[in-house]
């Protein structure tokens, strides 16, 4: 006799199946759109429209079907064996059903009381990102207001607009890292897309809707979860209008125009479980009204546009400024205006849908030293953890940290230079340390960084942390 517990798994499997809906094998529409499905052998589902269309085509093309036994109809014409098509069925592509809309009294997905306040969001960002206080403040307020809008969803009297953002900053200053940290803290789906691969519809490259399909994949194909996520479009400056060209601008201005409705809020048809639309991929509709868009880019050489504008304002008369006044100004990017971004090649309609624009400051030597040792997952802490697994303590002299920061700043690629310098420094140490179990401590000195000497090695059992100089 089967036991009562033996039916638990069966019930759970049936309940799991109820969460997903059938998809037509021919037109790829889900059951909620196409209507009730006709199930045929090999677990193939076809909607009534496609089935009727198939019958009509066969009858009108002069090939009467005859009866099911094969009598009558056109000779040498046989029915397709649908079992042979089973290998072509995309079993992994299932579409999750949308939850039925309940009354407004039901609890919302995001509880407004649980949304952290802006100062708490910024405090959490401070633990991971060094500096950029203005950028963190702007992002904290914008995200807080956005999710209040999503949580309340009261659009009766006053309709709150989306607070999409445009962040401008030099390479390696922490644009992508800020967004990644923010999404992790809020526990919302995040998609990071690259604008360089986007092209106008019909050309080789990614369609504009592909950024939404990435978000849908990050939300495990749950449409409702995706509709309250964050999309970060990196390298947005690469879709600026191309200057002095007579060819069609398929990856520039036309991409900006195609993204207008996406940023503002529209229902977009996107593929499920794939990056491109084709006959074998199911489609679903995602509403982008509650999706927060954050665009970021380095905008190289935009400083020249800012200089040109500032020099025009103060270049006439006896008190005219010198032409090279702003050449060495490290905070020149803070003086950027919407007009400068428009001159760079971004169309006004696109900029109008990104109401919050802010800049990130370039990293100074002091900030680079802080990045080395202060964040929760600082590079030095990572290597200290790696050596601690071998029971070896790793230390850095203060002067050594200053030298590393100075070398990184000379490379002009931001915080990314720190990793490459540290990797090069630690290569020999990580190779040699496991050879000797008696080594207890390694201290990186300024002489070792300048290749004038080696690190200070302290053996186990030696009194004192460091030998006297």
Protein Blocks (a to p, Z undefined) as FASTA:
>chain_A
ZZfklmmmmmmmmmmmmmpccddfklopafklnopcdddehhiacdfklmmmmmmmmmmn
opagbjfkopgcjehiacddfklmmmmpcfklccddddddddfkbccfbdfklpccfklm
mmmmmmmmggjklmmmmmmmmmmmmmmmmmnopaklmccddddddddddehilpmmmmmm
mmmmnopacddddfklpccehiacddfklmmmmmmmmnoopaklmmmcccddehklmmgc
cehiabdcfklmmmmmmmmmmmnopcddddehiabdcfklccddddfklpccddddekgo
klmmmmmmmmmmmmgcjklccfklmmmmmklmmmpcfklmmmnopafklmmmmmbacddd
dddfklmmmmmmmmmmbfklmmmmmmmmnopacdddfklmmmmmmmmmmnonajmlmmmm
mmmmmmmmmmmmmmpmkbmbdcddfklmnopaccddddehiacjbdcZZ
